[in-house]
Amino acid sequence: MTLPDGYRFRPLTEDDRRLVVELDAWAFPTSSETDDVLGVPSPLSWDRTTGIEADGFDGLAALHASYPFTGFQVPGGTLPTAGLTWVGVHPQHRRRGLLSAMIDQHLADCMDRGEPLSALFAAEAAIYGRFGYGRAADDLRLQIPRGAELRHVPGAERHTVRIEAASRDRHGALVDALHRAAGVAPTGAPGLNRPGWAERETEELQASYWADPPMYRGGREPRRIAVVELDGEPRGYATFRRKHAWENAGPRGTVLVGEAVALDGAAARTLWGVLVDLDLMAEVTIAFLPVDDPVQHLLLDPRAALPRTPDNVWVRIVDVPAALAGRTYAADVDVTIAVTDMRLPGNAGTWRLQATAWGPAKAERVFEDPAISLDVRELGAAYLGGMTLASLAAAGLVAEHTPGALARASAAFAWPVKPVCSWVF
Ligand SMILES: CC(=O)SCCNC(=O)CCNC(=O)[C@H](O)C(C)(C)COP(=O)(O)OP(=O)(O)OC[C@H]1O[C@@H](n2cnc3c(N)ncnc32)[C@H](O)[C@@H]1OP(=O)(O)O
């Protein structure tokens, strides 16, 4: 879709940062002053940031950007992925097709850059399905009461814990290494990675992540970190901020955990043992955990932690054959899949996927009746292995034409480790 008359795209540079911050404040209302925001490092990759200008209008009418995730985890490997972000349209210019034009521009850019996938966090869940993005992962959010009992894990007692003021100088390398390891081998078993896991790959993302301006703390303390070690080697960490509160019953502070990562069950047990037992705190809240995170097995009373599982990362398949061939499958599969795609006609048609379990895969266009059919949105939803094709078929969104094909394809597309991205981009 092209831009309406009177609008034009303009590549943005760092010199446009004030315009970007001002537009962003129109799209996402904030009490922060523009000058204060300008004092904080920007996470944007400027060569992937594009604005829209309008005739007779000062400032930007709209904006979108993407992050380069060269190592985005997909089942059994990684694929170059564009992390779509900072999508915003000025309220005066909304519902005229600017987002639609930006998505088409973004998908064309992905094609040009050789990124078979685009991924995003949706500000509102109803926005992106129409553009072919599927809800590919959910995450687990918990409110764990102080003192929640945890099951014993052998070896946990051998770990030690450091609790410190978080800083990039002191903890940047440690956090990166553990975060990467948790994406590549969350269970320790080779080949079983965590689909959806993205690292903060660019210097801009790193600088932005570690910046800790008081205006973004919401009345909480500066960022803290708990590091779990075994024989002096880091095995897990959690970033967190406490907030003090005195109520009639006494201290009722809350701990907001940013990211909790552990390389095995014993380290996870130690980490959570610390988080649920901080003085003066009544509750620990966390979001963006995988729905199969160890903590939901370790909590003796998981119900008391009020679990919720809203949508996490959404995936848009930009290049169907590259994406199909670019992941590993959990079962042997030889299936023909008819795909519809309203925005990228090159994806439409029937594709034959052939793969051996945990081995190589290939995909090629064929001209024959398909065994199953679906829209590219559903393929994106199933792609990371978190949503099954069977469940999408139960909702009437995937059709089976050859008996047995759905069961086999669904088993092959599923993945033993649930997808998630641990931070919002
Ligand atoms: C990955 C990220 O960055 S997520 C952040 C998204 N940004 C925000 O939420 C900030 C506040 N909102 C906005 O800036 C804008 O309203 C946007 C970006 C959500 C939409 O931009 P617009 O230019 O108004 O969208 P556009 O006119 O292209 O609409 C395309 C279609 O999507 C629909 N749509 C747009 N926004 C929404 C929404 N929030 N919920 C449901 N449908 C929506 C429109 O109704 C339209 O449908 P139609 O084709 O059936 O008529």
Ligand as a Chemical Component Dictionary entry (heavy atoms), coordinates in Angstrom:
data_LIG
# 
_chem_comp.id                   LIG 
_chem_comp.type                 NON-POLYMER 
_chem_comp.pdbx_formal_charge   0 
_chem_comp.three_letter_code    LIG 
# 
loop_
_chem_comp_atom.comp_id 
_chem_comp_atom.atom_id 
_chem_comp_atom.alt_atom_id 
_chem_comp_atom.type_symbol 
_chem_comp_atom.charge 
_chem_comp_atom.model_Cartn_x 
_chem_comp_atom.model_Cartn_y 
_chem_comp_atom.model_Cartn_z 
_chem_comp_atom.pdbx_ordinal 
LIG C1  C1  C 0 5.716  -2.931 17.085 1  
LIG C2  C2  C 0 5.280  -1.636 17.765 2  
LIG O1  O1  O 0 5.969  -0.666 17.773 3  
LIG S1  S1  S 0 3.736  -1.608 18.528 4  
LIG C3  C3  C 0 3.337  0.111  18.750 5  
LIG C4  C4  C 0 2.150  0.562  17.941 6  
LIG N1  N1  N 0 1.932  1.974  18.241 7  
LIG C5  C5  C 0 0.958  2.403  19.086 8  
LIG O2  O2  O 0 0.165  1.640  19.605 9  
LIG C6  C6  C 0 0.962  3.888  19.360 10 
LIG C7  C7  C 0 -0.450 4.511  19.274 11 
LIG N2  N2  N 0 -1.144 4.185  18.021 12 
LIG C8  C8  C 0 -0.700 4.602  16.806 13 
LIG O3  O3  O 0 0.333  5.215  16.671 14 
LIG C9  C9  C 0 -1.558 4.268  15.609 15 
LIG O4  O4  O 0 -2.922 4.321  15.952 16 
LIG C10 C10 C 0 -1.289 2.871  14.992 17 
LIG C11 C11 C 0 0.195  2.763  14.602 18 
LIG C12 C12 C 0 -1.615 1.752  15.959 19 
LIG C13 C13 C 0 -2.163 2.694  13.758 20 
LIG O5  O5  O 0 -1.763 3.613  12.765 21 
LIG P1  P1  P 0 -2.765 4.098  11.611 22 
LIG O6  O6  O 0 -1.975 4.864  10.627 23 
LIG O7  O7  O 0 -3.942 4.750  12.227 24 
LIG O8  O8  O 0 -3.226 2.719  10.989 25 
LIG P2  P2  P 0 -3.861 2.514  9.538  26 
LIG O9  O9  O 0 -4.676 3.720  9.163  27 
LIG O10 O10 O 0 -2.817 2.092  8.565  28 
LIG O11 O11 O 0 -4.829 1.301  9.857  29 
LIG C14 C14 C 0 -4.783 0.079  9.156  30 
LIG C15 C15 C 0 -5.874 -0.828 9.691  31 
LIG O12 O12 O 0 -5.531 -1.210 11.022 32 
LIG C16 C16 C 0 -6.607 -0.888 11.910 33 
LIG N3  N3  N 0 -6.044 -0.462 13.181 34 
LIG C17 C17 C 0 -5.168 0.530  13.373 35 
LIG N4  N4  N 0 -4.878 0.641  14.676 36 
LIG C18 C18 C 0 -5.601 -0.298 15.313 37 
LIG C19 C19 C 0 -5.741 -0.659 16.675 38 
LIG N5  N5  N 0 -5.061 -0.008 17.645 39 
LIG N6  N6  N 0 -6.560 -1.683 16.980 40 
LIG C20 C20 C 0 -7.240 -2.324 16.006 41 
LIG N7  N7  N 0 -7.139 -2.018 14.688 42 
LIG C21 C21 C 0 -6.340 -1.002 14.358 43 
LIG C22 C22 C 0 -7.332 0.255  11.224 44 
LIG O13 O13 O 0 -8.676 0.341  11.666 45 
LIG C23 C23 C 0 -7.240 -0.155 9.781  46 
LIG O14 O14 O 0 -8.212 -1.141 9.504  47 
LIG P3  P3  P 0 -8.945 -1.249 8.082  48 
LIG O15 O15 O 0 -7.848 -1.556 7.087  49 
LIG O16 O16 O 0 -9.902 -2.364 8.265  50 
LIG O17 O17 O 0 -9.567 0.077  7.833  51 
# 
loop_
_chem_comp_bond.comp_id 
_chem_comp_bond.atom_id_1 
_chem_comp_bond.atom_id_2 
_chem_comp_bond.value_order 
_chem_comp_bond.pdbx_ordinal 
LIG C1  C2  SING 1  
LIG C2  O1  DOUB 2  
LIG C2  S1  SING 3  
LIG S1  C3  SING 4  
LIG C3  C4  SING 5  
LIG C4  N1  SING 6  
LIG N1  C5  SING 7  
LIG C5  O2  DOUB 8  
LIG C5  C6  SING 9  
LIG C6  C7  SING 10 
LIG C7  N2  SING 11 
LIG N2  C8  SING 12 
LIG C8  O3  DOUB 13 
LIG C8  C9  SING 14 
LIG C9  O4  SING 15 
LIG C9  C10 SING 16 
LIG C10 C11 SING 17 
LIG C10 C12 SING 18 
LIG C10 C13 SING 19 
LIG C13 O5  SING 20 
LIG O5  P1  SING 21 
LIG P1  O6  DOUB 22 
LIG P1  O7  SING 23 
LIG P1  O8  SING 24 
LIG O8  P2  SING 25 
LIG P2  O9  DOUB 26 
LIG P2  O10 SING 27 
LIG P2  O11 SING 28 
LIG O11 C14 SING 29 
LIG C14 C15 SING 30 
LIG C15 O12 SING 31 
LIG C15 C23 SING 32 
LIG O12 C16 SING 33 
LIG C16 N3  SING 34 
LIG C16 C22 SING 35 
LIG N3  C17 SING 36 
LIG N3  C21 SING 37 
LIG C17 N4  DOUB 38 
LIG N4  C18 SING 39 
LIG C18 C19 SING 40 
LIG C18 C21 DOUB 41 
LIG C19 N5  SING 42 
LIG C19 N6  DOUB 43 
LIG N6  C20 SING 44 
LIG C20 N7  DOUB 45 
LIG N7  C21 SING 46 
LIG C22 O13 SING 47 
LIG C22 C23 SING 48 
LIG C23 O14 SING 49 
LIG O14 P3  SING 50 
LIG P3  O15 DOUB 51 
LIG P3  O16 SING 52 
LIG P3  O17 SING 53 
# 
